[in-house]
Amino acid sequence: MAITLHGIKACDTMKKARAWLDQNGVAYDFHDYKAVGADRAALERWVEAHGWETVLNRAGTTFRKLSDADKAGVDRDKAIELMLAQPSMIKRPVLELGDGRTLVGFKPEAYAAAFGA
């Protein structure tokens, strides 16, 4: 099963997720969506599975710096457009487990359950 960890390299939560995966011997590919960009199809899958409210990081600096007009009336489509334009707004990490399942955010217990650790 091909596992991909999506996020931003310098993020503290990403560092925790990567450390957990490494310590538990989980092989994964890393996709830095700040450096390489975000994929619309992937974003749409994540939003479909978890809801845009979970995938869009409204607590982060990038979202908070938006104008009031840009923050207003956010719905699924607008959230996807915002995240494509500024991938820093995507909640991190997103872990694609390769079997259609994804985890959004990092919780050690959720990772342990996903990998039977």
C-alpha positions in Angstrom: 0.0 0.0 0.0 1.4 3.4 -1.1 1.3 5.9 1.8 1.7 9.6 1.2 2.1 12.2 3.9 1.1 15.7 2.6 2.1 18.9 4.4 4.7 21.5 4.8 8.2 20.5 5.8 8.9 23.0 8.5 5.5 22.6 10.4 5.9 21.4 14.0 2.8 19.1 13.6 4.4 17.6 10.5 7.6 16.9 12.4 5.6 15.0 15.0 3.8 13.0 12.3 7.0 12.2 10.4 8.7 11.2 13.7 5.8 8.8 14.6 5.8 7.2 11.1 9.6 6.8 11.3 9.6 5.4 14.8 6.9 2.9 13.9 8.7 1.8 10.6 6.0 3.1 8.3 7.4 3.8 4.8 5.8 6.8 3.1 6.3 9.4 0.4 6.3 13.0 1.4 4.5 15.6 -0.6 5.4 19.2 0.4 2.4 21.1 -1.0 3.9 24.4 -0.2 6.9 23.7 -2.4 5.2 21.5 -5.1 1.6 22.8 -4.8 -1.7 21.1 -4.0 -3.6 18.8 -6.3 -7.2 19.6 -7.0 -8.3 16.0 -7.3 -6.7 15.2 -3.9 -8.3 18.2 -2.2 -11.6 17.2 -3.6 -11.2 13.7 -2.2 -10.2 15.0 1.2 -13.1 17.4 1.3 -15.5 14.7 0.2 -14.2 12.4 3.0 -13.8 14.9 5.8 -15.7 18.0 4.9 -14.1 21.3 3.9 -14.5 22.6 7.5 -11.9 20.0 8.6 -9.5 20.3 5.6 -9.4 24.1 5.6 -7.2 25.4 8.4 -9.1 28.4 9.6 -7.0 28.7 12.7 -3.7 29.2 10.8 -2.0 32.5 10.1 -2.6 32.3 6.3 -6.4 32.2 6.7 -6.5 34.8 9.4 -4.6 37.2 7.2 -7.2 37.0 4.5 -9.4 40.0 3.9 -12.9 39.9 5.5 -14.3 39.6 2.0 -12.2 36.5 1.3 -13.2 34.9 4.6 -16.9 35.6 4.0 -19.2 33.0 2.5 -16.8 30.2 2.5 -18.4 27.0 1.1 -16.9 23.8 -0.3 -15.9 25.3 -3.7 -14.5 28.5 -2.2 -12.5 26.5 0.4 -11.0 24.4 -2.4 -10.1 27.5 -4.4 -8.5 29.1 -1.3 -6.5 26.0 -0.6 -5.3 25.7 -4.2 -4.2 29.3 -4.2 -2.5 29.1 -0.8 -1.7 25.5 0.2 -0.7 26.7 3.7 -4.4 26.8 4.4 -4.7 23.0 4.2 -4.8 21.4 7.6 -1.7 19.4 8.2 -0.8 16.7 7.9 -3.0 14.8 5.5 -2.0 11.1 5.4 -3.2 9.1 2.5 -3.2 5.4 3.5 -3.3 4.1 -0.1 -6.6 2.2 0.4 -8.9 5.2 -0.1 -8.6 6.2 3.6 -7.1 9.5 4.8 -6.3 11.0 8.2 -6.4 14.8 8.6 -4.3 16.3 11.4 -2.0 14.3 13.7 -3.2 12.3 16.6 -0.9 9.5 17.7 -3.8 7.3 18.7 -5.4 7.7 15.2 -2.1 6.8 13.5 -1.7 3.8 15.8 -5.2 2.6 15.0 -4.6 3.0 11.3 -1.5 0.9 11.4 -2.3 -1.5 14.1 0.6 -0.2 16.2 
